[in-house]
Amino acid sequence: MMDKMEERVSEILSKYQSDPGSVIAILQDIQAEFRYLPPPVLKQVSTELSIPLSRVLSLATFYRAFSLKPQGRRQIHVCLGTACHVRGAPLVLEKFERELGIKTGETTADGEFSLNAVRCVGCCGLAPVAMVGEDVHGKISQTKVAGLVKKYKG
Amino acid sequence: MPKLTIEGLEDIRKEDRIRTAGREGGPFRAIVNVHLGTCGSAAGARTIMAVLKAEIEKRGLSDVLLTSSGCAGLCSQEPMVTLEIAGQAPVKYASLTEPKIRAILENHIIRGEVVREYALGTGYEKTGGQPALTANRGLEAPPGPLSSVPRLDEIPFFKKQVLIALRNRGLIDPANIDEYIARDGYKAVVRALTGMTPDKIVTEIALSGLRGRGGAGFPTGIKWDLVRSAESANGGPKYLVCNGDEGDPGAFMDRSILESDPHSVIEGMIVGARAIGAAAGFIYIRNEYPLAIEAVNNALRQARDYGLLGRDILGTGLDFDLQVKRGAGAFVCGEETALLASIEGRLGEPRPRPPYPARSGLWGRPTCINNVETWANIPAIITRGAKWFAGIGTETSKGTKVFSLVGKINNTGLVEVPMGITLREIVYEIGGGIPGGKAFKAVQTGGPSGGCIPKEKIDLTIDYESLTEAGSMMGSGGMVIMDEDTCMVDVARYFLSFTQDESCGKCTPCREGTKAMLEILTRITQGQGTPDDIGLLERLASSIKDTALCGLGKTAPNPVLTTLRYFRGEYEAHIRNKKCPAHVCRQLNVYTIDPGLCLEKGRGCDVCRRNCASDAILGLKNQAHLVDQAKCIKCGVCFDVCNFGAVRVD
């Protein structure tokens, strides 16, 4: 298992010619591949790019795109931008929490969904908005949440 | 692929006109253009596209061209399709659904009869203050609009708009460089590279009066001049950067431009490279904008294939190339020094200025950073001249500004308006007023760095100075409309929670100060505010403003200061009376059910009880219902789902 992971990370590193300047892009590709940044991988990146592990870790914890815990197969992002906020997004987020039985930032026990709040997906004209994976759903409300979760569960 | 010459560009212009122009005798009888921006897709445009594709194939309609373009501007009426029949003006259809598009297919595409009831308008929007200069790629004199459908440029939402940065909105396929070229694309590059000295280009931009559209409004010509004249250590290269880290919540014009018209930005940057003497550039795009990243990467490939990027561009001897850098989700990276650090692969933390990036930017070299919308304005200025651009707008703010008009407003969308327009025109004419007959309360501009402008200032003319005087700022162009149901204390708390969350933590005033302000605001919205809180907020705000390191911290108190300035009464109601006048601060709300209304009108429909999040509603079907206050978590679902107005909030 570990070997496979190492191999995949090596492939990603070589795509960027192990360029330390591309460390953020490399971590993004790794995040996309594994849905989180596994600790052994961070060591591998640090060694290969000759960047101190502390710096890799600081990048991994500074940027919102990275996660040190595995994310769900389907990631739900509820937009909390201004337009969404004034149109009731906080209530929608709470409804998702109740529907999934998890808090914002957590992943369901079966690894299916993770729930996160996001600062504006730039689709304000259709507020409030939630993204499931890369699908953007506009004009949602508390009453539409259960149906949405069900649709993606199926 | 052979590199293009200048003549080659002209050939593409002619060829594309013949290929796609909906003129009689041309290869296509009808052109169907689906608007597929992120907003359109979210509203269902992909389904519309799929239906059309399947039907056109099934029926073998080989004389119908199905194409797509980006955002059409009016988000609230997505999905939209523009249909052009050879020899006739285009018709824009809005708020489409599957049955509607099938009806349009039968009647308009096949039989040529406009479906009036679904049509939004006909004809073209005004581009650059001149009607339909090159719209309808190719037809020198566009056909007159259809008399049975309102003219697009007479519809209130479009009427006062002047498209410069958004000049290609809804007209071209962003994935096809030829369509951009056909609408006078890359003309500015030809002019700048063959007919203008770098000096002349910088002068032209300075004369146009263009100012940074990212928010601060620094004159672009002066910035270019600074970078051009800056000495680069050891003669190293200079860089250009496009700031597409559009983090302000409520603003999405940069996303729309990058998605729908990426070449306008690329062309602006090539002109900039010639003027400044830069060898390379970066387009930094937010991670949250996957479609924009894809569109720009594709556009860069096509420009490179044509020799518009790379070595010896169009045989003029200019070497310049661009690459995309993807953000990783940090609001502070919109700040220029943090953005540069992020491009270099470091932590996106700001550093003190000076030195400004114009002297010491990427890898210590002179770097010119402009926002997406600023770059997109450049080609239009070079093609039409500084004088034309400076003729639009006010004394100090020239040209147009794109705003994203969102929140509690009927027509949501992107609006590009001349500087100097009044807030009233934007809200009531373009925006069509407030939904549900509610009262307009305020407009929030400038994102977390801006402020709320109250209804008393509705006749304010919009430019950089007037917005700053009102206590807000231009910012990147988010315009969030708030009505009587919006609580201004909650809005202030919202922005502080935003900046507190996004504070990078490097300097103390921002890290600790915003946290303290947020705590006070949270306390007030929960009914635990004390009379001293307002004074404390004001003192904290002024020290943070004076001492924070970067723009994020320095401007973080603005939303609190403007709401205190214009809506102090609301703060006092929360603190003294423990009431939220707009019923937004839920800890202060009490939900009750009017038993009479519940029974008489709703016949005890039971919908509230079934939707209640905490089993706090008692009652059987056909009986009046009741809220158990001890169990109620104040989620407000009952209020939302009741169809009879029986649930009351006090």
Interface residues (C-beta under 8 A of the other chain):
Chain A: P20 G21 S22 V23 I24 A25 L27 Q28 S58 L59 F62 Y63 R64 A65 F66 L80 G81 T82 A83 C84 H85 V86 R87 L91 E94 K95 R98 V118 R119 C120 V121 G122 C123 C124 G125 L126 A127 V129 E134 D135 V136 H137 G138 S141 Q142 T143
Chain B: T38 C39 S41 A42 A43 C75 S76 E78 E246 G247 D248 P249 G250 A251 F252 R255 R286 N287 E288 Y289 P290 K325 R326 G327 A328 G329 A330 F331 S342 E344 G345 R346 L347 G348 S404 V406 G407 K408 T412 G413 L414 Q444 G447 G478 V480 M482 T486 V491 Y494 F495 F498 D501 E502 C504 N611 A613 C635 G636 V637 D640 V641
